[in-house]
Amino acid sequence: MTEKKQKRVVLFVSPSCKWCTTAKAYLKKNGVKFKAIDVTKDVDAAKDCERRGCRGVPVVMIGSRWICGFDQKSIDKMLGL
């Protein structure tokens, strides 16, 4: 039996964001591998989020889909949790 490959997950965060910390902890708790990008240090990443209509963080990119904010239902659905 082959293991289902996880979609690529990128989490856009800022250091002072409470919901970013919550999102990181949630993904870790569920064994989801992800890359965290600090938008306060990566201006291009911040602009990318803004172009997608996300005005704040956290922003979760799963595969090619973008989720603005910590929307647990959407994250669970897209990752099959």
PDB file with one MODEL, atoms N, CA, C and O in Angstrom:
MODEL        1
ATOM      1  N   MET A   1       0.841  -1.182   0.000  1.00  0.00           N
ATOM      2  CA  MET A   1       0.000   0.000   0.000  1.00  0.00           C
ATOM      3  C   MET A   1       0.892   1.252   0.000  1.00  0.00           C
ATOM      4  O   MET A   1       1.822   1.355   0.800  1.00  0.00           O
ATOM      5  N   THR A   2       0.609   2.177  -0.878  1.00  0.00           N
ATOM      6  CA  THR A   2       1.427   3.384  -0.951  1.00  0.00           C
ATOM      7  C   THR A   2       0.813   4.486  -0.103  1.00  0.00           C
ATOM      8  O   THR A   2      -0.406   4.590   0.035  1.00  0.00           O
ATOM      9  N   GLU A   3       1.689   5.302   0.460  1.00  0.00           N
ATOM     10  CA  GLU A   3       1.255   6.409   1.295  1.00  0.00           C
ATOM     11  C   GLU A   3       0.846   7.575   0.405  1.00  0.00           C
ATOM     12  O   GLU A   3       1.522   7.882  -0.577  1.00  0.00           O
ATOM     13  N   LYS A   4      -0.264   8.226   0.752  1.00  0.00           N
ATOM     14  CA  LYS A   4      -0.741   9.372  -0.014  1.00  0.00           C
ATOM     15  C   LYS A   4       0.214  10.548   0.205  1.00  0.00           C
ATOM     16  O   LYS A   4       0.536  10.896   1.341  1.00  0.00           O
ATOM     17  N   LYS A   5       0.655  11.147  -0.885  1.00  0.00           N
ATOM     18  CA  LYS A   5       1.591  12.265  -0.792  1.00  0.00           C
ATOM     19  C   LYS A   5       0.834  13.520  -0.350  1.00  0.00           C
ATOM     20  O   LYS A   5      -0.220  13.855  -0.889  1.00  0.00           O
ATOM     21  N   GLN A   6       1.399  14.195   0.638  1.00  0.00           N
ATOM     22  CA  GLN A   6       0.798  15.429   1.137  1.00  0.00           C
ATOM     23  C   GLN A   6       1.013  16.556   0.138  1.00  0.00           C
ATOM     24  O   GLN A   6       2.081  16.676  -0.464  1.00  0.00           O
ATOM     25  N   LYS A   7      -0.017  17.379  -0.030  1.00  0.00           N
ATOM     26  CA  LYS A   7       0.121  18.573  -0.863  1.00  0.00           C
ATOM     27  C   LYS A   7       1.126  19.513  -0.212  1.00  0.00           C
ATOM     28  O   LYS A   7       1.309  19.494   1.005  1.00  0.00           O
ATOM     29  N   ARG A   8       1.774  20.333  -1.027  1.00  0.00           N
ATOM     30  CA  ARG A   8       2.735  21.306  -0.517  1.00  0.00           C
ATOM     31  C   ARG A   8       1.985  22.357   0.302  1.00  0.00           C
ATOM     32  O   ARG A   8       0.983  22.911  -0.149  1.00  0.00           O
ATOM     33  N   VAL A   9       2.483  22.622   1.510  1.00  0.00           N
ATOM     34  CA  VAL A   9       1.844  23.588   2.402  1.00  0.00           C
ATOM     35  C   VAL A   9       2.848  24.683   2.748  1.00  0.00           C
ATOM     36  O   VAL A   9       3.955  24.409   3.211  1.00  0.00           O
ATOM     37  N   VAL A  10       2.436  25.934   2.512  1.00  0.00           N
ATOM     38  CA  VAL A  10       3.252  27.095   2.874  1.00  0.00           C
ATOM     39  C   VAL A  10       2.394  27.973   3.775  1.00  0.00           C
ATOM     40  O   VAL A  10       1.236  28.261   3.471  1.00  0.00           O
ATOM     41  N   LEU A  11       2.987  28.392   4.890  1.00  0.00           N
ATOM     42  CA  LEU A  11       2.287  29.222   5.859  1.00  0.00           C
ATOM     43  C   LEU A  11       2.981  30.580   5.912  1.00  0.00           C
ATOM     44  O   LEU A  11       4.158  30.673   6.257  1.00  0.00           O
ATOM     45  N   PHE A  12       2.241  31.629   5.566  1.00  0.00           N
ATOM     46  CA  PHE A  12       2.768  32.994   5.605  1.00  0.00           C
ATOM     47  C   PHE A  12       2.396  33.585   6.958  1.00  0.00           C
ATOM     48  O   PHE A  12       1.223  33.614   7.329  1.00  0.00           O
ATOM     49  N   VAL A  13       3.404  34.057   7.699  1.00  0.00           N
ATOM     50  CA  VAL A  13       3.208  34.488   9.083  1.00  0.00           C
ATOM     51  C   VAL A  13       3.940  35.791   9.376  1.00  0.00           C
ATOM     52  O   VAL A  13       4.738  36.274   8.573  1.00  0.00           O
ATOM     53  N   SER A  14       3.644  36.349  10.556  1.00  0.00           N
ATOM     54  CA  SER A  14       4.460  37.428  11.113  1.00  0.00           C
ATOM     55  C   SER A  14       4.718  37.068  12.576  1.00  0.00           C
ATOM     56  O   SER A  14       3.904  36.379  13.191  1.00  0.00           O
ATOM     57  N   PRO A  15       5.834  37.521  13.142  1.00  0.00           N
ATOM     58  CA  PRO A  15       6.233  37.108  14.489  1.00  0.00           C
ATOM     59  C   PRO A  15       5.239  37.463  15.600  1.00  0.00           C
ATOM     60  O   PRO A  15       5.132  36.727  16.580  1.00  0.00           O
ATOM     61  N   SER A  16       4.517  38.566  15.467  1.00  0.00           N
ATOM     62  CA  SER A  16       3.626  39.013  16.539  1.00  0.00           C
ATOM     63  C   SER A  16       2.184  38.526  16.391  1.00  0.00           C
ATOM     64  O   SER A  16       1.313  38.931  17.161  1.00  0.00           O
ATOM     65  N   CYS A  17       1.933  37.675  15.422  1.00  0.00           N
ATOM     66  CA  CYS A  17       0.570  37.237  15.099  1.00  0.00           C
ATOM     67  C   CYS A  17       0.151  36.016  15.929  1.00  0.00           C
ATOM     68  O   CYS A  17       0.739  34.941  15.813  1.00  0.00           O
ATOM     69  N   LYS A  18      -0.861  36.201  16.757  1.00  0.00           N
ATOM     70  CA  LYS A  18      -1.380  35.120  17.604  1.00  0.00           C
ATOM     71  C   LYS A  18      -1.965  33.985  16.765  1.00  0.00           C
ATOM     72  O   LYS A  18      -1.770  32.812  17.084  1.00  0.00           O
ATOM     73  N   TRP A  19      -2.680  34.330  15.696  1.00  0.00           N
ATOM     74  CA  TRP A  19      -3.307  33.301  14.861  1.00  0.00           C
ATOM     75  C   TRP A  19      -2.270  32.524  14.051  1.00  0.00           C
ATOM     76  O   TRP A  19      -2.493  31.366  13.696  1.00  0.00           O
ATOM     77  N   CYS A  20      -1.137  33.166  13.762  1.00  0.00           N
ATOM     78  CA  CYS A  20      -0.052  32.474  13.069  1.00  0.00           C
ATOM     79  C   CYS A  20       0.513  31.365  13.961  1.00  0.00           C
ATOM     80  O   CYS A  20       0.785  30.257  13.498  1.00  0.00           O
ATOM     81  N   THR A  21       0.682  31.684  15.240  1.00  0.00           N
ATOM     82  CA  THR A  21       1.170  30.704  16.210  1.00  0.00           C
ATOM     83  C   THR A  21       0.178  29.553  16.330  1.00  0.00           C
ATOM     84  O   THR A  21       0.572  28.389  16.403  1.00  0.00           O
ATOM     85  N   THR A  22      -1.101  29.883  16.349  1.00  0.00           N
ATOM     86  CA  THR A  22      -2.154  28.866  16.423  1.00  0.00           C
ATOM     87  C   THR A  22      -2.119  27.963  15.192  1.00  0.00           C
ATOM     88  O   THR A  22      -2.225  26.742  15.308  1.00  0.00           O
ATOM     89  N   ALA A  23      -1.968  28.573  14.006  1.00  0.00           N
ATOM     90  CA  ALA A  23      -1.930  27.807  12.758  1.00  0.00           C
ATOM     91  C   ALA A  23      -0.722  26.864  12.732  1.00  0.00           C
ATOM     92  O   ALA A  23      -0.850  25.700  12.352  1.00  0.00           O
ATOM     93  N   LYS A  24       0.446  27.366  13.133  1.00  0.00           N
ATOM     94  CA  LYS A  24       1.655  26.527  13.181  1.00  0.00           C
ATOM     95  C   LYS A  24       1.447  25.339  14.108  1.00  0.00           C
ATOM     96  O   LYS A  24       1.746  24.202  13.745  1.00  0.00           O
ATOM     97  N   ALA A  25       0.938  25.602  15.298  1.00  0.00           N
ATOM     98  CA  ALA A  25       0.719  24.541  16.289  1.00  0.00           C
ATOM     99  C   ALA A  25      -0.277  23.506  15.761  1.00  0.00           C
ATOM    100  O   ALA A  25      -0.095  22.306  15.962  1.00  0.00           O
ATOM    101  N   TYR A  26      -1.322  23.973  15.092  1.00  0.00           N
ATOM    102  CA  TYR A  26      -2.340  23.064  14.551  1.00  0.00           C
ATOM    103  C   TYR A  26      -1.753  22.147  13.483  1.00  0.00           C
ATOM    104  O   TYR A  26      -1.996  20.941  13.485  1.00  0.00           O
ATOM    105  N   LEU A  27      -0.979  22.730  12.573  1.00  0.00           N
ATOM    106  CA  LEU A  27      -0.371  21.923  11.518  1.00  0.00           C
ATOM    107  C   LEU A  27       0.606  20.904  12.106  1.00  0.00           C
ATOM    108  O   LEU A  27       0.610  19.739  11.707  1.00  0.00           O
ATOM    109  N   LYS A  28       1.433  21.348  13.058  1.00  0.00           N
ATOM    110  CA  LYS A  28       2.387  20.436  13.702  1.00  0.00           C
ATOM    111  C   LYS A  28       1.671  19.304  14.426  1.00  0.00           C
ATOM    112  O   LYS A  28       2.064  18.142  14.317  1.00  0.00           O
ATOM    113  N   LYS A  29       0.611  19.647  15.171  1.00  0.00           N
ATOM    114  CA  LYS A  29      -0.158  18.651  15.934  1.00  0.00           C
ATOM    115  C   LYS A  29      -0.718  17.565  15.009  1.00  0.00           C
ATOM    116  O   LYS A  29      -0.833  16.403  15.399  1.00  0.00           O
ATOM    117  N   ASN A  30      -1.062  17.957  13.787  1.00  0.00           N
ATOM    118  CA  ASN A  30      -1.645  17.026  12.832  1.00  0.00           C
ATOM    119  C   ASN A  30      -0.610  16.389  11.901  1.00  0.00           C
ATOM    120  O   ASN A  30      -0.971  15.715  10.936  1.00  0.00           O
ATOM    121  N   GLY A  31       0.672  16.604  12.192  1.00  0.00           N
ATOM    122  CA  GLY A  31       1.736  15.981  11.407  1.00  0.00           C
ATOM    123  C   GLY A  31       1.873  16.513   9.994  1.00  0.00           C
ATOM    124  O   GLY A  31       2.373  15.817   9.110  1.00  0.00           O
ATOM    125  N   VAL A  32       1.430  17.748   9.776  1.00  0.00           N
ATOM    126  CA  VAL A  32       1.498  18.353   8.445  1.00  0.00           C
ATOM    127  C   VAL A  32       2.849  19.056   8.303  1.00  0.00           C
ATOM    128  O   VAL A  32       3.203  19.920   9.105  1.00  0.00           O
ATOM    129  N   LYS A  33       3.588  18.672   7.274  1.00  0.00           N
ATOM    130  CA  LYS A  33       4.855  19.353   6.990  1.00  0.00           C
ATOM    131  C   LYS A  33       4.536  20.637   6.245  1.00  0.00           C
ATOM    132  O   LYS A  33       3.715  20.656   5.327  1.00  0.00           O
ATOM    133  N   PHE A  34       5.208  21.724   6.661  1.00  0.00           N
ATOM    134  CA  PHE A  34       4.943  22.996   6.012  1.00  0.00           C
ATOM    135  C   PHE A  34       6.190  23.871   6.066  1.00  0.00           C
ATOM    136  O   PHE A  34       7.097  23.663   6.872  1.00  0.00           O
ATOM    137  N   LYS A  35       6.195  24.851   5.179  1.00  0.00           N
ATOM    138  CA  LYS A  35       7.259  25.852   5.167  1.00  0.00           C
ATOM    139  C   LYS A  35       6.637  27.144   5.666  1.00  0.00           C
ATOM    140  O   LYS A  35       5.604  27.576   5.155  1.00  0.00           O
ATOM    141  N   ALA A  36       7.261  27.767   6.667  1.00  0.00           N
ATOM    142  CA  ALA A  36       6.766  29.046   7.185  1.00  0.00           C
ATOM    143  C   ALA A  36       7.588  30.182   6.586  1.00  0.00           C
ATOM    144  O   ALA A  36       8.818  30.128   6.576  1.00  0.00           O
ATOM    145  N   ILE A  37       6.912  31.197   6.095  1.00  0.00           N
ATOM    146  CA  ILE A  37       7.576  32.367   5.523  1.00  0.00           C
ATOM    147  C   ILE A  37       7.127  33.602   6.304  1.00  0.00           C
ATOM    148  O   ILE A  37       5.933  33.888   6.399  1.00  0.00           O
ATOM    149  N   ASP A  38       8.087  34.321   6.854  1.00  0.00           N
ATOM    150  CA  ASP A  38       7.823  35.535   7.620  1.00  0.00           C
ATOM    151  C   ASP A  38       7.667  36.709   6.649  1.00  0.00           C
ATOM    152  O   ASP A  38       8.631  37.140   6.016  1.00  0.00           O
ATOM    153  N   VAL A  39       6.438  37.216   6.547  1.00  0.00           N
ATOM    154  CA  VAL A  39       6.167  38.295   5.581  1.00  0.00           C
ATOM    155  C   VAL A  39       6.797  39.620   5.997  1.00  0.00           C
ATOM    156  O   VAL A  39       6.890  40.536   5.180  1.00  0.00           O
ATOM    157  N   THR A  40       7.236  39.743   7.259  1.00  0.00           N
ATOM    158  CA  THR A  40       7.905  40.975   7.675  1.00  0.00           C
ATOM    159  C   THR A  40       9.341  41.013   7.160  1.00  0.00           C
ATOM    160  O   THR A  40       9.966  42.073   7.127  1.00  0.00           O
ATOM    161  N   LYS A  41       9.863  39.852   6.758  1.00  0.00           N
ATOM    162  CA  LYS A  41      11.227  39.775   6.232  1.00  0.00           C
ATOM    163  C   LYS A  41      11.263  39.511   4.733  1.00  0.00           C
ATOM    164  O   LYS A  41      12.300  39.687   4.094  1.00  0.00           O
ATOM    165  N   ASP A  42      10.124  39.086   4.164  1.00  0.00           N
ATOM    166  CA  ASP A  42      10.054  38.748   2.739  1.00  0.00           C
ATOM    167  C   ASP A  42       8.961  39.589   2.078  1.00  0.00           C
ATOM    168  O   ASP A  42       7.791  39.206   2.053  1.00  0.00           O
ATOM    169  N   VAL A  43       9.364  40.735   1.548  1.00  0.00           N
ATOM    170  CA  VAL A  43       8.419  41.683   0.952  1.00  0.00           C
ATOM    171  C   VAL A  43       7.681  41.067  -0.238  1.00  0.00           C
ATOM    172  O   VAL A  43       6.490  41.317  -0.424  1.00  0.00           O
ATOM    173  N   ASP A  44       8.379  40.266  -1.041  1.00  0.00           N
ATOM    174  CA  ASP A  44       7.736  39.633  -2.198  1.00  0.00           C
ATOM    175  C   ASP A  44       6.622  38.679  -1.755  1.00  0.00           C
ATOM    176  O   ASP A  44       5.563  38.620  -2.381  1.00  0.00           O
ATOM    177  N   ALA A  45       6.865  37.945  -0.687  1.00  0.00           N
ATOM    178  CA  ALA A  45       5.842  37.031  -0.165  1.00  0.00           C
ATOM    179  C   ALA A  45       4.631  37.817   0.323  1.00  0.00           C
ATOM    180  O   ALA A  45       3.492  37.417   0.084  1.00  0.00           O
ATOM    181  N   ALA A  46       4.873  38.926   1.000  1.00  0.00           N
ATOM    182  CA  ALA A  46       3.781  39.776   1.480  1.00  0.00           C
ATOM    183  C   ALA A  46       2.953  40.294   0.304  1.00  0.00           C
ATOM    184  O   ALA A  46       1.723  40.306   0.360  1.00  0.00           O
ATOM    185  N   LYS A  47       3.632  40.719  -0.755  1.00  0.00           N
ATOM    186  CA  LYS A  47       2.930  41.219  -1.951  1.00  0.00           C
ATOM    187  C   LYS A  47       2.131  40.105  -2.614  1.00  0.00           C
ATOM    188  O   LYS A  47       1.025  40.334  -3.103  1.00  0.00           O
ATOM    189  N   ASP A  48       2.694  38.894  -2.629  1.00  0.00           N
ATOM    190  CA  ASP A  48       2.000  37.724  -3.179  1.00  0.00           C
ATOM    191  C   ASP A  48       0.675  37.486  -2.456  1.00  0.00           C
ATOM    192  O   ASP A  48      -0.356  37.255  -3.089  1.00  0.00           O
ATOM    193  N   CYS A  49       0.715  37.546  -1.138  1.00  0.00           N
ATOM    194  CA  CYS A  49      -0.498  37.356  -0.338  1.00  0.00           C
ATOM    195  C   CYS A  49      -1.518  38.441  -0.660  1.00  0.00           C
ATOM    196  O   CYS A  49      -2.705  38.164  -0.829  1.00  0.00           O
ATOM    197  N   GLU A  50      -1.045  39.664  -0.740  1.00  0.00           N
ATOM    198  CA  GLU A  50      -1.932  40.787  -1.019  1.00  0.00           C
ATOM    199  C   GLU A  50      -2.583  40.652  -2.397  1.00  0.00           C
ATOM    200  O   GLU A  50      -3.767  40.946  -2.557  1.00  0.00           O
ATOM    201  N   ARG A  51      -1.812  40.209  -3.387  1.00  0.00           N
ATOM    202  CA  ARG A  51      -2.356  40.006  -4.737  1.00  0.00           C
ATOM    203  C   ARG A  51      -3.462  38.957  -4.753  1.00  0.00           C
ATOM    204  O   ARG A  51      -4.352  38.996  -5.603  1.00  0.00           O
ATOM    205  N   ARG A  52      -3.402  38.025  -3.817  1.00  0.00           N
ATOM    206  CA  ARG A  52      -4.411  36.963  -3.722  1.00  0.00           C
ATOM    207  C   ARG A  52      -5.620  37.412  -2.891  1.00  0.00           C
ATOM    208  O   ARG A  52      -6.545  36.634  -2.659  1.00  0.00           O
ATOM    209  N   GLY A  53      -5.600  38.685  -2.444  1.00  0.00           N
ATOM    210  CA  GLY A  53      -6.727  39.223  -1.691  1.00  0.00           C
ATOM    211  C   GLY A  53      -6.620  39.038  -0.191  1.00  0.00           C
ATOM    212  O   GLY A  53      -7.569  39.329   0.536  1.00  0.00           O
ATOM    213  N   CYS A  54      -5.482  38.560   0.283  1.00  0.00           N
ATOM    214  CA  CYS A  54      -5.281  38.360   1.724  1.00  0.00           C
ATOM    215  C   CYS A  54      -4.602  39.598   2.302  1.00  0.00           C
ATOM    216  O   CYS A  54      -3.468  39.914   1.944  1.00  0.00           O
ATOM    217  N   ARG A  55      -5.291  40.285   3.183  1.00  0.00           N
ATOM    218  CA  ARG A  55      -4.783  41.545   3.734  1.00  0.00           C
ATOM    219  C   ARG A  55      -3.972  41.367   5.015  1.00  0.00           C
ATOM    220  O   ARG A  55      -3.252  42.277   5.425  1.00  0.00           O
ATOM    221  N   GLY A  56      -4.085  40.211   5.642  1.00  0.00           N
ATOM    222  CA  GLY A  56      -3.357  39.956   6.881  1.00  0.00           C
ATOM    223  C   GLY A  56      -2.858  38.525   6.920  1.00  0.00           C
ATOM    224  O   GLY A  56      -3.052  37.760   5.975  1.00  0.00           O
ATOM    225  N   VAL A  57      -2.220  38.174   8.009  1.00  0.00           N
ATOM    226  CA  VAL A  57      -1.714  36.817   8.191  1.00  0.00           C
ATOM    227  C   VAL A  57      -2.481  36.157   9.333  1.00  0.00           C
ATOM    228  O   VAL A  57      -3.063  36.870  10.150  1.00  0.00           O
ATOM    229  N   PRO A  58      -2.508  34.850   9.426  1.00  0.00           N
ATOM    230  CA  PRO A  58      -1.799  33.903   8.576  1.00  0.00           C
ATOM    231  C   PRO A  58      -2.499  33.704   7.233  1.00  0.00           C
ATOM    232  O   PRO A  58      -3.703  33.915   7.086  1.00  0.00           O
ATOM    233  N   VAL A  59      -1.698  33.294   6.274  1.00  0.00           N
ATOM    234  CA  VAL A  59      -2.202  32.866   4.974  1.00  0.00           C
ATOM    235  C   VAL A  59      -1.649  31.460   4.765  1.00  0.00           C
ATOM    236  O   VAL A  59      -0.453  31.222   4.937  1.00  0.00           O
ATOM    237  N   VAL A  60      -2.519  30.541   4.398  1.00  0.00           N
ATOM    238  CA  VAL A  60      -2.103  29.161   4.187  1.00  0.00           C
ATOM    239  C   VAL A  60      -2.253  28.832   2.710  1.00  0.00           C
ATOM    240  O   VAL A  60      -3.337  28.978   2.145  1.00  0.00           O
ATOM    241  N   MET A  61      -1.175  28.391   2.088  1.00  0.00           N
ATOM    242  CA  MET A  61      -1.232  27.952   0.695  1.00  0.00           C
ATOM    243  C   MET A  61      -1.099  26.429   0.712  1.00  0.00           C
ATOM    244  O   MET A  61      -0.095  25.888   1.176  1.00  0.00           O
ATOM    245  N   ILE A  62      -2.112  25.755   0.204  1.00  0.00           N
ATOM    246  CA  ILE A  62      -2.106  24.299   0.125  1.00  0.00           C
ATOM    247  C   ILE A  62      -2.204  23.939  -1.349  1.00  0.00           C
ATOM    248  O   ILE A  62      -3.220  24.188  -1.999  1.00  0.00           O
ATOM    249  N   GLY A  63      -1.126  23.347  -1.867  1.00  0.00           N
ATOM    250  CA  GLY A  63      -1.063  23.119  -3.309  1.00  0.00           C
ATOM    251  C   GLY A  63      -1.079  24.476  -3.991  1.00  0.00           C
ATOM    252  O   GLY A  63      -0.181  25.290  -3.777  1.00  0.00           O
ATOM    253  N   SER A  64      -2.093  24.726  -4.811  1.00  0.00           N
ATOM    254  CA  SER A  64      -2.197  26.030  -5.479  1.00  0.00           C
ATOM    255  C   SER A  64      -3.351  26.861  -4.924  1.00  0.00           C
ATOM    256  O   SER A  64      -3.671  27.920  -5.465  1.00  0.00           O
ATOM    257  N   ARG A  65      -3.978  26.383  -3.845  1.00  0.00           N
ATOM    258  CA  ARG A  65      -5.111  27.090  -3.240  1.00  0.00           C
ATOM    259  C   ARG A  65      -4.661  27.937  -2.060  1.00  0.00           C
ATOM    260  O   ARG A  65      -3.808  27.517  -1.278  1.00  0.00           O
ATOM    261  N   TRP A  66      -5.230  29.121  -1.931  1.00  0.00           N
ATOM    262  CA  TRP A  66      -4.870  30.071  -0.878  1.00  0.00           C
ATOM    263  C   TRP A  66      -6.017  30.206   0.102  1.00  0.00           C
ATOM    264  O   TRP A  66      -7.175  30.327  -0.298  1.00  0.00           O
ATOM    265  N   ILE A  67      -5.691  30.184   1.396  1.00  0.00           N
ATOM    266  CA  ILE A  67      -6.680  30.382   2.448  1.00  0.00           C
ATOM    267  C   ILE A  67      -6.231  31.588   3.266  1.00  0.00           C
ATOM    268  O   ILE A  67      -5.149  31.583   3.853  1.00  0.00           O
ATOM    269  N   CYS A  68      -7.067  32.618   3.301  1.00  0.00           N
ATOM    270  CA  CYS A  68      -6.752  33.815   4.077  1.00  0.00           C
ATOM    271  C   CYS A  68      -7.245  33.615   5.508  1.00  0.00           C
ATOM    272  O   CYS A  68      -8.426  33.351   5.733  1.00  0.00           O
ATOM    273  N   GLY A  69      -6.338  33.741   6.466  1.00  0.00           N
ATOM    274  CA  GLY A  69      -6.701  33.555   7.864  1.00  0.00           C
ATOM    275  C   GLY A  69      -6.620  32.092   8.265  1.00  0.00           C
ATOM    276  O   GLY A  69      -6.390  31.217   7.430  1.00  0.00           O
ATOM    277  N   PHE A  70      -6.815  31.834   9.561  1.00  0.00           N
ATOM    278  CA  PHE A  70      -6.785  30.464  10.069  1.00  0.00           C
ATOM    279  C   PHE A  70      -8.191  29.894   9.983  1.00  0.00           C
ATOM    280  O   PHE A  70      -8.975  29.998  10.926  1.00  0.00           O
ATOM    281  N   ASP A  71      -8.502  29.288   8.838  1.00  0.00           N
ATOM    282  CA  ASP A  71      -9.809  28.685   8.584  1.00  0.00           C
ATOM    283  C   ASP A  71      -9.634  27.169   8.709  1.00  0.00           C
ATOM    284  O   ASP A  71      -9.336  26.479   7.735  1.00  0.00           O
ATOM    285  N   GLN A  72      -9.827  26.675   9.926  1.00  0.00           N
ATOM    286  CA  GLN A  72      -9.558  25.269  10.220  1.00  0.00           C
ATOM    287  C   GLN A  72     -10.376  24.319   9.353  1.00  0.00           C
ATOM    288  O   GLN A  72      -9.862  23.291   8.912  1.00  0.00           O
ATOM    289  N   LYS A  73     -11.636  24.646   9.104  1.00  0.00           N
ATOM    290  CA  LYS A  73     -12.492  23.782   8.273  1.00  0.00           C
ATOM    291  C   LYS A  73     -11.912  23.626   6.865  1.00  0.00           C
ATOM    292  O   LYS A  73     -11.836  22.519   6.332  1.00  0.00           O
ATOM    293  N   SER A  74     -11.506  24.745   6.275  1.00  0.00           N
ATOM    294  CA  SER A  74     -10.944  24.699   4.924  1.00  0.00           C
ATOM    295  C   SER A  74      -9.626  23.942   4.901  1.00  0.00           C
ATOM    296  O   SER A  74      -9.364  23.170   3.979  1.00  0.00           O
ATOM    297  N   ILE A  75      -8.797  24.162   5.917  1.00  0.00           N
ATOM    298  CA  ILE A  75      -7.508  23.465   5.995  1.00  0.00           C
ATOM    299  C   ILE A  75      -7.744  21.970   6.109  1.00  0.00           C
ATOM    300  O   ILE A  75      -7.122  21.185   5.393  1.00  0.00           O
ATOM    301  N   ASP A  76      -8.647  21.568   7.012  1.00  0.00           N
ATOM    302  CA  ASP A  76      -8.962  20.152   7.198  1.00  0.00           C
ATOM    303  C   ASP A  76      -9.467  19.527   5.900  1.00  0.00           C
ATOM    304  O   ASP A  76      -9.048  18.431   5.528  1.00  0.00           O
ATOM    305  N   LYS A  77     -10.360  20.221   5.221  1.00  0.00           N
ATOM    306  CA  LYS A  77     -10.937  19.712   3.979  1.00  0.00           C
ATOM    307  C   LYS A  77      -9.869  19.524   2.900  1.00  0.00           C
ATOM    308  O   LYS A  77      -9.827  18.495   2.226  1.00  0.00           O
ATOM    309  N   MET A  78      -9.012  20.530   2.749  1.00  0.00           N
ATOM    310  CA  MET A  78      -8.006  20.471   1.687  1.00  0.00           C
ATOM    311  C   MET A  78      -6.898  19.457   1.972  1.00  0.00           C
ATOM    312  O   MET A  78      -6.276  18.935   1.047  1.00  0.00           O
ATOM    313  N   LEU A  79      -6.652  19.180   3.262  1.00  0.00           N
ATOM    314  CA  LEU A  79      -5.613  18.216   3.617  1.00  0.00           C
ATOM    315  C   LEU A  79      -6.167  16.847   3.981  1.00  0.00           C
ATOM    316  O   LEU A  79      -5.409  15.915   4.248  1.00  0.00           O
ATOM    317  N   GLY A  80      -7.491  16.726   3.991  1.00  0.00           N
ATOM    318  CA  GLY A  80      -8.104  15.451   4.337  1.00  0.00           C
ATOM    319  C   GLY A  80      -7.913  15.074   5.796  1.00  0.00           C
ATOM    320  O   GLY A  80      -7.730  13.901   6.120  1.00  0.00           O
ATOM    321  N   LEU A  81      -7.954  16.061   6.674  1.00  0.00           N
ATOM    322  CA  LEU A  81      -7.776  15.790   8.114  1.00  0.00           C
ATOM    323  C   LEU A  81      -9.100  15.467   8.786  1.00  0.00           C
ATOM    324  O   LEU A  81      -9.136  15.215   9.990  1.00  0.00           O
TER     325      LEU A  81
ENDMDL
END
